[in-house]
Amino acid sequence: MIEPTINDAQTIAGSGGAMLAGRYRIVRQLGQGGMGSVWLAENTLLDNKPFAIKMLPTILVSNKRAYRQLKDAALVAMKLTHPNIVTFRAFEENNGNPFLVMDYIDGQTHDDYLAETGYRHESNERLRVFLTNSLEEHDKEIGTLFAAAVSKEANEANYIKRDCPVMVVIGNPPYSVSSSNKGEWIENLVSSYKKNLNEREINLDDDYIKFIRLGQHYIDRNGEGILAYISNNSFLNGITHRQMRKPLM
């Protein structure tokens, strides 16, 4: 994994007091991780209003395709508004290096919040929560444009998927008839629910069905486990769900 260092960030942001795009004055670094570093900056054109500036590792913007994907993702993020998410304000450049501008929320860090509950880290190990698509099999090989920056996250998630006995699967699966999760691995698992069905319309491609099949997969692999979903109940008496019900009973 390529770790974004302070020197890599300073190549773009400079030290405290440096200016980005002629108006964002860097105050201090807020944090860094696998996808870059975040800095507190003041917009000098808006009475020094504070913003959070995310710098991306130079390796992620070294080719045009990666740059375009980053920009497209930023444009989508700027359309999202919700009380529980930080608002993205702009995608800008400084000497050819892109950066994201977000609202700055002055609050507690996760470590501060957990400390108030009495939790204490015994080491520098991160919280064991990983971002991954549960309906995708563990990656055999990571070959994306962002592999260098996300490989550690992906490898940690792969370890859970591949090697750990997942004993509890909980959640609220989406009710999405037009599922976009069409990977070969999950489709092969769900195919067992479709065997010997002669109906013209089977309707077994809903995401909630795929998540139930995922939970069954882990229970079958381990020999035991707990599956706890808030879920659509159409599989309980649906005609085309009869093959699905058999292994669940």
Wavefront OBJ file of the C-alpha trace (Angstrom):
o trace
v 0.000 0.000 0.000
v 1.180 3.526 -0.744
v 0.804 5.574 2.406
v 0.087 9.272 1.796
v 2.769 11.064 3.780
v 2.820 14.589 5.053
v 5.436 15.397 2.419
v 3.153 14.138 -0.353
v 0.336 16.305 0.984
v 2.603 19.307 1.388
v 3.599 19.002 -2.237
v 0.037 20.034 -3.002
v -1.069 21.999 0.043
v 2.168 23.481 1.273
v 2.573 24.286 4.939
v 0.231 26.326 7.112
v -0.599 29.641 5.455
v -0.172 28.357 1.898
v -2.876 29.296 -0.617
v -4.835 26.961 -2.869
v -6.532 28.226 -6.028
v -5.832 31.761 -4.884
v -8.414 31.777 -2.086
v -8.151 28.750 0.253
v -5.572 29.439 2.960
v -4.308 26.276 4.626
v -4.559 26.383 8.432
v -3.576 22.889 9.554
v -3.894 19.221 8.730
v -6.938 17.449 10.155
v -6.057 13.882 9.264
v -4.912 11.449 6.628
v -5.673 7.964 5.408
v -5.580 5.601 2.487
v -7.354 7.967 0.120
v -5.432 11.140 0.922
v -5.238 13.870 3.533
v -7.741 16.414 4.855
v -6.845 19.984 5.766
v -8.604 22.854 7.451
v -8.631 25.884 5.147
v -10.158 29.362 5.157
v -11.785 30.863 2.085
v -10.338 34.384 1.977
v -13.079 35.521 -0.414
v -15.815 34.529 2.051
v -14.603 36.299 5.201
v -12.267 33.401 6.008
v -15.101 30.883 6.269
v -13.602 27.488 7.220
v -13.778 24.531 4.858
v -12.310 21.050 4.841
v -10.014 20.430 1.891
v -9.271 16.884 0.803
v -5.981 16.354 -1.013
v -5.615 13.206 -3.067
v -2.360 11.234 -3.405
v -0.614 12.178 -6.621
v -0.677 8.545 -7.733
v -4.458 8.768 -8.071
v -4.328 11.661 -10.507
v -1.369 10.590 -12.596
v -3.532 9.486 -15.520
v -6.504 11.030 -17.263
v -8.900 8.182 -16.599
v -8.357 8.330 -12.840
v -8.743 12.105 -12.876
v -12.030 11.856 -14.771
v -13.407 9.247 -12.370
v -12.510 11.401 -9.387
v -14.196 14.414 -10.912
v -17.334 12.443 -11.813
v -17.554 11.090 -8.252
v -17.199 14.602 -6.853
v -19.969 15.930 -9.096
v -22.295 13.175 -7.875
v -21.364 13.832 -4.229
v -22.176 17.526 -4.626
v -25.775 16.598 -5.438
v -26.245 14.804 -2.107
v -27.741 16.685 0.819
v -28.597 15.125 4.162
v -28.241 16.183 7.801
v -25.961 13.223 8.476
v -23.454 13.685 5.664
v -20.893 16.390 4.975
v -21.784 18.555 1.995
v -19.313 18.673 -0.889
v -18.979 22.202 -2.254
v -16.495 22.082 -5.108
v -13.957 20.158 -7.123
v -11.016 22.433 -7.877
v -7.377 22.393 -8.899
v -4.161 23.880 -7.663
v -1.273 23.731 -10.147
v -2.935 20.774 -11.845
v -3.593 18.876 -8.611
v -7.300 18.332 -7.874
v -8.797 18.787 -4.435
v -12.271 18.516 -2.921
v -13.890 21.287 -0.890
v -16.305 20.220 1.861
v -18.103 21.851 4.752
v -15.989 21.864 7.896
v -17.713 20.350 10.923
v -15.983 21.286 14.161
v -16.693 18.345 16.414
v -15.291 15.303 18.155
v -13.088 12.700 16.575
v -14.191 9.070 16.722
v -11.494 8.422 19.299
v -12.802 11.232 21.520
v -16.366 9.939 21.265
v -15.377 6.348 22.040
v -13.307 7.541 24.999
v -16.433 9.103 26.516
v -18.120 5.698 26.445
v -15.219 4.198 28.380
v -13.641 2.462 25.400
v -9.862 2.594 25.212
v -7.707 1.558 22.290
v -5.197 -1.067 23.307
v -3.073 -0.342 20.242
v -3.019 1.836 17.135
v -5.161 -0.685 15.281
v -8.116 0.832 13.467
v -11.761 0.150 14.270
v -12.599 -3.188 12.670
v -15.201 -1.861 10.260
v -14.474 -2.138 6.543
v -16.100 -0.703 3.455
v -16.982 -3.430 0.955
v -19.806 -4.782 -1.180
v -21.052 -7.810 0.735
v -22.582 -9.308 -2.410
v -19.202 -9.542 -4.112
v -16.785 -12.385 -3.533
v -13.409 -11.602 -2.053
v -11.100 -10.172 -4.696
v -8.652 -12.625 -6.156
v -6.610 -9.743 -7.536
v -7.030 -6.010 -7.147
v -6.445 -4.263 -10.452
v -8.352 -1.007 -10.333
v -6.947 2.449 -10.888
v -7.234 3.082 -7.167
v -5.635 -0.193 -6.100
v -2.587 1.414 -4.541
v -4.651 3.551 -2.184
v -7.452 1.155 -1.314
v -5.592 -2.159 -1.312
v -5.216 -2.282 2.480
v -8.948 -1.674 3.006
v -9.808 -4.234 0.332
v -7.367 -6.805 1.715
v -8.790 -6.439 5.227
v -12.318 -6.939 3.849
v -11.095 -9.873 1.750
v -9.657 -11.508 4.852
v -13.051 -11.328 6.565
v -14.874 -12.682 3.515
v -12.380 -15.417 2.744
v -10.923 -16.629 6.023
v -13.120 -15.612 8.958
v -16.130 -17.641 10.155
v -18.861 -15.028 9.756
v -21.391 -16.116 12.386
v -23.830 -13.184 12.404
v -25.266 -11.371 9.391
v -27.536 -8.424 10.213
v -28.968 -5.487 8.323
v -31.793 -3.991 6.321
v -31.275 -5.133 2.710
v -32.607 -2.870 -0.052
v -35.787 -3.922 -1.820
v -34.451 -3.480 -5.329
v -36.101 -5.553 -8.044
v -33.762 -4.015 -10.628
v -30.630 -5.095 -8.784
v -27.302 -3.707 -9.939
v -25.493 -6.491 -8.076
v -25.057 -8.899 -10.964
v -21.648 -10.339 -10.165
v -20.985 -13.928 -11.153
v -20.445 -15.067 -7.561
v -23.781 -13.920 -6.111
v -25.652 -14.869 -9.283
v -24.307 -18.416 -8.970
v -25.444 -18.573 -5.347
v -28.950 -17.336 -6.164
v -29.244 -19.810 -9.038
v -29.966 -22.543 -6.468
v -33.233 -20.737 -5.696
v -34.236 -20.949 -9.377
v -33.731 -24.650 -10.028
v -36.659 -26.538 -11.600
v -38.870 -23.473 -11.820
v -40.908 -23.336 -15.007
v -42.657 -20.004 -14.516
v -42.130 -17.408 -17.230
v -41.373 -14.690 -14.682
v -39.386 -15.888 -11.685
v -38.670 -12.561 -9.944
v -35.816 -13.808 -7.787
v -33.239 -11.131 -8.582
v -34.224 -8.682 -5.843
v -31.343 -7.485 -3.669
v -33.085 -8.604 -0.480
v -33.170 -12.162 -1.849
v -29.478 -11.971 -2.652
v -28.720 -10.860 0.889
v -30.728 -13.771 2.304
v -28.760 -16.093 0.037
v -25.547 -14.474 1.288
v -26.552 -15.146 4.893
v -27.455 -18.739 4.036
v -24.064 -19.145 2.389
v -22.232 -18.197 5.591
v -24.438 -20.404 7.761
v -23.947 -23.340 5.384
v -20.188 -22.772 5.409
v -19.928 -22.565 9.194
v -22.604 -25.066 10.127
v -24.374 -22.532 12.313
v -25.030 -18.819 12.631
v -27.567 -16.050 12.996
v -29.332 -14.251 10.168
v -31.234 -11.154 11.313
v -32.757 -8.965 8.600
v -35.469 -6.361 8.376
v -36.773 -7.675 5.100
v -39.499 -7.975 2.535
v -41.633 -11.035 3.362
v -42.755 -12.012 -0.140
v -40.530 -15.098 -0.020
v -42.712 -16.612 2.715
v -45.600 -17.475 0.407
v -44.529 -16.451 -3.112
v -45.072 -19.190 -5.686
v -41.705 -18.721 -7.368
v -39.959 -18.598 -3.997
v -40.669 -22.250 -3.210
v -37.127 -23.437 -3.974
v -35.797 -20.596 -1.856
v -37.859 -21.653 1.148
v -36.658 -25.282 1.176
v -33.096 -24.709 2.459
v -34.305 -22.006 4.841
v -36.754 -24.253 6.653
l 1 2 3 4 5 6 7 8 9 10 11 12 13 14 15 16 17 18 19 20 21 22 23 24 25 26 27 28 29 30 31 32 33 34 35 36 37 38 39 40 41 42 43 44 45 46 47 48 49 50 51 52 53 54 55 56 57 58 59 60 61 62 63 64 65 66 67 68 69 70 71 72 73 74 75 76 77 78 79 80 81 82 83 84 85 86 87 88 89 90 91 92 93 94 95 96 97 98 99 100 101 102 103 104 105 106 107 108 109 110 111 112 113 114 115 116 117 118 119 120 121 122 123 124 125 126 127 128 129 130 131 132 133 134 135 136 137 138 139 140 141 142 143 144 145 146 147 148 149 150 151 152 153 154 155 156 157 158 159 160 161 162 163 164 165 166 167 168 169 170 171 172 173 174 175 176 177 178 179 180 181 182 183 184 185 186 187 188 189 190 191 192 193 194 195 196 197 198 199 200 201 202 203 204 205 206 207 208 209 210 211 212 213 214 215 216 217 218 219 220 221 222 223 224 225 226 227 228 229 230 231 232 233 234 235 236 237 238 239 240 241 242 243 244 245 246 247 248 249
